[in-house]
Amino acid sequence: MKGLKKTILVAAVATAASLAQAEMISLDDDVLAATTGQAGLTVDINALDISVAAIDYKDQGFLSFQDVHFGGGADGIFDNVRMTIDIVGDGTDLGESKLGETFISSAANLVGGEVSGNYVDQGVDDGDLVIAFRTVDLTNIFGSVDFGLQIGSIGLGESTQEAGSVTVGTELYANIDLQGYLGPVDVIIDGQDEGMNISAYFNASGVLDRPFKAVKTDFYIHNSRGVDKVWLESNTRETSMAHMQINVSKKHDYLAAGQTALALDIQNFEADLDFENLTLGTFAGADGRGIGDLYFTDLQIKAETLIYGH
């Protein structure tokens, strides 16, 4: 029965038709012609691996990210991702017309699942740019795009250091190692210079080490507990999804006429956070002393911020 549900999901999503009634639709020649005649670009990412020795931000002193690597989870290669790129006209030619929570809700009608309703709907208009990231393997919408992120250290350096070879004084984080899965990710850039909206569904787990506080913990971000949940097929830490939605734009005449600031608005961040095997302190012959576990359920953040130089 599970295999049959996944087969139906592939057929329904691939036709780009309405999934509200969750039924398989047979394509005739006219529909096929309309589907293959759509404008826009599709990019399949079959292998992506990014390494950066150092990312340094200099004010007077430095904030340095060292030994950064992004790739896949299990095999080290980020793959199985389909990106569609469309500049909206009347909205009928989108390569991926089911954006944000609508995509998950449609899939949940077929394989089981739940959405929270906290996604902020983004109506697209003529001239908007829509970039959607989905899995190539539609039989496994959530579990097939795995990622890995490793950062050797994040620390502070003095102004006498040089970019690319900063010697860290205070080490804020060390040996960050996160793995997880990506759900649907959408980027919408307004055609009338009103900003950019980014929506991403994901989960992750790994280890966080904060040397300057002598704290180390196993870390999980998901959305399987509490009232607000987002998941497909089964409700677990591994198959539920945290959600981050940010709107980036310009704020005109901020503080004074003619002054422009960067507006960075968190429209929705929702997740359950688990910090397990917390250790505090370092001692001879041991990494630290266990102090227990810490859990956040139905954490939700909304914020409007303005950023500018001083």
C-alpha positions in Angstrom: 0.0 0.0 0.0 2.9 2.4 0.8 4.4 1.8 -2.6 1.0 2.4 -4.3 0.7 5.8 -2.5 4.1 6.8 -3.7 3.3 5.9 -7.3 0.2 8.1 -7.1 2.3 10.9 -5.7 4.7 10.8 -8.6 1.9 10.9 -11.2 0.1 13.7 -9.5 3.0 16.0 -8.9 4.5 15.4 -12.4 1.3 16.6 -14.2 1.4 19.9 -12.3 -2.3 19.6 -11.9 -4.4 20.3 -8.9 -3.8 17.7 -6.1 -6.8 18.8 -4.0 -8.7 15.6 -4.6 -5.5 13.4 -4.6 -6.4 11.3 -7.6 -4.3 10.0 -10.6 -5.0 12.0 -13.8 -4.5 10.6 -17.3 -2.7 13.0 -19.7 -4.1 13.5 -23.2 -2.2 15.0 -26.1 -3.4 18.6 -25.5 -2.3 18.5 -21.9 1.1 17.0 -22.8 1.6 19.7 -25.4 0.8 22.5 -22.9 3.1 20.9 -20.4 6.1 20.5 -22.7 5.6 24.0 -24.2 6.0 25.8 -20.9 8.7 28.5 -20.8 11.4 28.7 -18.2 14.5 26.7 -17.2 15.0 23.5 -15.3 18.4 22.7 -13.7 19.1 19.3 -12.2 21.9 19.3 -9.7 23.5 15.9 -9.9 26.6 16.7 -7.8 27.6 19.7 -5.7 30.5 19.9 -3.3 31.7 23.3 -1.9 34.8 23.9 0.2 36.1 27.2 1.5 39.3 27.5 3.5 38.2 30.8 5.2 35.4 33.3 5.2 36.5 36.4 7.0 34.5 39.5 8.0 36.6 42.5 9.0 35.4 45.4 10.9 38.5 46.4 12.9 39.2 42.9 14.1 38.0 39.8 12.3 35.1 37.3 12.6 36.5 34.2 10.8 34.8 31.0 9.6 37.4 28.4 8.8 37.4 25.1 7.0 33.8 25.3 5.7 32.4 22.4 3.7 28.9 21.9 2.2 27.9 18.7 0.5 25.7 15.6 0.9 25.0 13.7 4.1 25.7 10.0 3.5 27.9 10.1 0.4 29.3 13.6 0.8 27.8 14.9 -2.4 24.7 17.2 -2.5 22.6 15.8 -5.4 19.1 14.8 -6.5 17.9 18.5 -6.6 15.8 20.0 -9.3 15.7 23.8 -9.7 13.0 25.5 -11.8 13.5 29.1 -12.8 10.5 31.2 -14.1 9.7 34.8 -14.7 6.0 35.0 -14.0 3.5 36.2 -16.6 -0.1 35.3 -15.9 1.1 32.5 -13.6 0.1 29.5 -15.8 3.6 28.6 -17.0 5.3 28.1 -13.6 7.6 25.0 -13.6 6.6 24.6 -9.9 3.2 26.2 -9.2 2.8 24.7 -5.7 4.9 26.9 -3.5 5.6 26.7 0.2 3.2 24.9 2.4 0.9 24.2 -0.6 3.4 21.7 -1.9 3.6 19.8 1.4 -0.2 19.9 1.9 -0.7 18.4 -1.5 1.8 15.6 -0.8 0.2 15.0 2.6 -3.1 14.4 1.0 -1.5 11.4 -0.7 1.0 9.9 1.7 -0.2 11.3 5.0 1.2 14.3 6.8 0.5 17.6 8.5 1.1 21.3 7.9 1.1 24.1 10.5 -0.5 26.9 8.6 2.2 29.3 9.6 3.6 29.8 6.1 3.1 33.4 4.8 1.5 33.0 1.4 3.4 34.8 -1.4 1.2 35.8 -4.3 3.3 36.1 -7.4 2.6 38.8 -10.0 3.6 39.5 -13.6 7.4 40.1 -13.8 8.3 38.3 -10.5 11.2 35.8 -10.6 10.3 32.4 -9.0 13.1 29.9 -8.2 11.9 26.6 -6.7 14.1 23.7 -5.4 12.6 20.2 -5.2 13.8 16.7 -5.2 14.2 14.9 -8.5 13.0 11.7 -6.9 9.3 12.4 -6.3 8.8 9.0 -4.7 10.6 10.3 -1.7 9.9 14.0 -1.5 11.5 14.7 1.8 14.1 12.0 2.4 16.0 12.1 -0.8 17.8 15.4 -0.7 20.3 15.1 2.1 23.0 17.6 3.0 26.0 18.0 5.2 27.6 21.1 6.6 30.9 21.1 8.4 32.7 24.2 9.9 36.1 23.7 11.5 35.8 26.9 13.7 34.1 30.2 14.1 36.2 32.7 16.0 37.5 36.2 16.6 40.8 37.6 15.5 42.7 40.8 16.1 43.0 43.6 13.5 46.7 42.8 12.9 45.7 39.4 11.3 45.4 39.0 7.6 42.4 37.8 5.7 42.7 34.1 4.8 45.1 33.4 7.6 43.4 34.7 10.8 44.7 33.2 14.0 41.6 32.8 16.2 41.7 34.1 19.7 38.2 33.5 21.1 36.8 30.3 19.5 33.0 30.7 19.5 32.2 27.4 17.8 34.4 24.4 16.9 34.0 21.2 14.8 30.4 21.9 13.7 29.1 18.9 11.9 25.4 18.9 10.8 23.5 16.5 8.5 19.9 16.7 7.5 17.3 16.7 4.7 15.8 19.5 2.6 12.1 19.9 1.9 10.8 22.4 -0.6 12.7 25.7 -0.9 11.4 28.7 -2.8 13.0 32.1 -3.7 10.6 34.8 -5.0 12.1 38.1 -6.2 9.5 40.8 -6.7 9.4 42.4 -10.2 8.6 45.8 -8.8 11.7 46.1 -6.6 9.8 45.1 -3.4 12.3 42.6 -2.2 13.0 38.9 -2.1 11.2 36.2 -0.1 13.0 33.0 0.9 11.1 30.0 2.3 12.8 26.7 3.3 11.7 23.5 5.0 14.4 21.3 6.5 15.6 19.3 9.4 19.1 18.7 10.8 21.1 16.9 13.5 24.7 17.0 14.6 27.1 18.2 17.3 27.6 21.8 18.5 30.8 22.6 20.4 31.2 26.0 22.0 34.8 26.1 23.4 34.5 29.7 24.9 31.7 28.4 27.1 33.1 24.9 27.6 29.7 23.5 26.4 29.1 20.7 24.0 25.8 19.0 22.9 24.1 16.8 20.4 21.7 19.0 18.4 18.4 18.3 16.6 16.1 20.7 14.7 12.7 19.2 13.6 9.0 19.8 14.0 7.3 16.7 15.3 6.0 17.8 18.7 3.4 20.1 20.1 0.5 21.8 18.4 2.3 23.0 15.2 3.8 20.1 13.2 5.1 19.7 9.7 5.7 16.2 8.4 5.2 13.7 5.6 4.5 9.9 5.8 5.5 9.5 9.5 5.8 12.0 12.3 9.4 11.6 13.6 12.4 13.8 14.2 13.8 12.5 10.9 10.7 13.1 8.7 9.4 16.4 10.2 10.4 19.8 9.0 11.4 23.1 10.6 10.4 26.1 8.5 12.3 29.4 8.0 10.8 32.2 5.9 12.6 35.5 5.5 11.7 38.6 3.5 14.6 40.8 2.4 13.9 44.3 1.1 14.9 48.0 1.4 13.5 50.5 3.9 13.5 53.9 2.4 13.8 57.1 4.4 14.8 55.2 7.6 16.0 57.5 10.4 16.0 60.5 8.0 14.9 61.4 4.5 17.0 59.8 1.8 18.5 57.2 4.0 18.0 53.5 3.1 18.4 50.5 5.3 18.3 46.8 4.7 15.0 45.3 6.0 15.4 41.7 7.1 12.1 40.4 8.3 11.6 36.9 9.8 8.1 36.1 8.7 8.2 32.6 10.3 10.6 30.4 12.1 9.1 27.4 13.6 10.8 24.3 15.0 11.3 21.9 17.9 14.9 22.0 19.2 16.6 19.3 21.1 19.9 19.6 22.9 20.8 16.2 24.2 23.9 14.9 26.1 24.8 18.4 27.3 28.2 18.6 28.8 29.7 21.5 30.7 33.4 21.9 31.5 36.5 20.0 30.6 38.5 17.8 32.9 41.5 15.6 32.7 40.7 12.4 30.8 37.2 13.5 29.8 35.5 16.0 27.5 33.1 17.2 30.2 30.4 16.5 32.8 26.9 15.7 31.6 24.2 18.1 32.8 21.2 16.5 31.1 19.0 17.3 28.1 17.1 20.5 27.0 14.0 20.5 24.7 12.1 23.4 23.1 8.7 22.6 21.7 6.7 24.8 19.2 9.4 27.5 19.2 8.2 30.3 16.9 10.0 33.5 16.0 8.7 36.5 14.0 10.8 39.6 13.8 11.2 42.8 11.8 14.7 44.1 11.7 16.6 46.9 9.9 20.3 46.7 9.3 22.7 49.6 8.3 26.3 50.7 8.8 27.4 52.8 11.7 
